[in-house]
Amino acid sequence: MRTKHLVTVLVLLALAVPASPAHAGGVVSVCDEAHLLAALAGGGTVTFSCSGTITLTAEITIAADTTIDGSGQAVTISGDNAVRVFRVNSGVALNLNALTVADGNTSTGGGIYNYNGTVIINNSTFSGNNASINDGGGIYNYGGTLTVSNSTFSANSAGQYGAGIANSGTLTVSNSTFFANSNDDYGGGIVNYGDGTANVSNSTFSGNSADYGGGILNYRMLIVSNSTFSGNNASEGGGIYNRSGTATVSNSTIAGNSATNNGGGIYIHAGTVTLKNTIVANSPAGGNCAGTITDGGGNLSYPDTTCPGINSDPKLGPLQNNVGATATMALGPGSEAIDAGNDAICAAEPVNNLDQRGIARPQGPHCDIGAYEATLQPMTRRVFLPIIIR
């Protein structure tokens, strides 16, 4: 009888405990803060069976290795313009897939503050995040490892450095878009500083703005390949500003960027900048390049000759979807950039005989200058025609 009474008491006690949001094995079934926090408890993999915006009242601290995967749903995690969205502790890994991180707001790292951790971002969007005083509107990567692929950073802002991303660790960006990020000081899209190394490939920077370095501002070590910079603006260095350190830009298109003072396309304050197989053209203000640039071969500058290379109209098309993960600027028929690239540069890392869209290089006798490789058509060299399906 005692056993029966004990069981009865335990059942009654269990029923008396208030219900909490179900962990559901890491599946968020209701898109609200409480259910997300319950699923995140202890780390592991979190998925969603709901869509919607999860509005936070406090930042989420990632203290154990965690994957948050929004595949199959449309999930936004919002700081509601009041709090940071994520903080990643030292030595911890955070993997985000198919999510939107929006409206984070704090002094540093509005969307994510990665403090010596490892963050992997794939197929995600960072929008409207703000570092109101310091650095990293979208993400502040402090000494950690940050890998971004197939993602978009738009309308993020910062008080000082890096409206999209501020990096002082190891940064790798591929197949991503930085659009309309703005900063009153340094780096509209990305700032690479401190002990940072940044490798940017197959990505597009457009409509970003800052006082210095509308697209990217570099202090340390920067590698850019197969990327497009268009419509960015700054007082100096509309596309790229090299404050110090070394930067190498290969098979990229830097066109239509502006600077109210100098270097609509590229400004070199100090350090070394090497251009290879790169177009710098059509800067509305500030000229294409300002400062000393090392000619790595196969370049084109138009209409002025402030950058190294041949001086001829590349006949660029508008920035648009030309097939591929990111927008590009096509080479029009008769462009002097066609077949004028250095084949050895195209074949070597980081270009690897591919263009920004993943199209094989070369499509003719030689590879093309810039981020876009014009495609072959029957009976003629690279007249890009629209395909009409009837």
Secondary structure, DSSP 4 states (H G I P E B T S, - for coil): -HHHHHHHHHHHHHHHSPP----GGGEE-S-SHHHHHHHHTT-EEEEES--EEEE-SSPEEE-S-EEEE-TTS-EEEE-TTTS-SEEE-TT-EEEEES-EEE--EESS-SSEEEES-EEEEES-EEES-EESSSB-SSEEEESSEEEEES-EEES-EESSB-SSEEESSEEEEES-EEES-EESSB-SSEEE-TT-EEEEES-EEES-B-SB-SSEEESSEEEEES-EEES-EEEE-SSEEE-SSEEEEES-EEES-EEEEE-SSEEESSSEEEEES-EEE--SBS-SEES--EE-SS-EEESS-SSSSB-S---EEEEE-SSSSS-EEEEPTT-TTTT-S-HHHHHSTTTTTB-TTS-BS-SSSSPPSSS--PPPBTTBS---------
